[in-house]
């Protein structure tokens, strides 16, 4: 019974990660962060087609899935990749396409 619960929770976490990756803006954000830590304003300035609230919402989804992490410095919030395997997956997908 315990093993079944652990397996279920593992699959739930995997599904959460794939859901977080199933959005164009979030994939673009992850590609940007693959080059290193960025503050929200840098991401907004680079991805001009999206408004800042939309970027923030998608950063939150990536963070909640554990794919990225943040750190605060003064008034700025900086994001970086926390789950390198997710970034590697996206990079391999980019290379395959």
CORLINMO-V618487 format. One line per field, one symbol per residue. phi: phi as a letter, one per 20 degrees, with the letter a starting at -180 (. if undefined). psi: psi as a letter, one per 40 degrees, with the letter a starting at -180 (. if undefined). burial: 1 if it has 9 or more other ideal C-beta (glycine too) atoms within 8 Angstrom, else 0. A space follows every 10 residues. Layout:
phi: ???
psi: ???
burial: ???
This chain:
phi: .fffffffff ffffffffff eebgffffff ffffepgceg ffffffeffd fgffffffff ffffenfccc bdcmeedddb fddgffffff fffgffe
psi: dddddddddd dddddddddd efhddddddd ddedeihiid ddddddgdei iddddddddd ddddeediii ihhbeihhii hdgddddddd dddddd.
burial: 0000000000 0010011001 1010111111 1111000111 0111001001 0001110110 1110101101 0000010111 1010011011 1000000
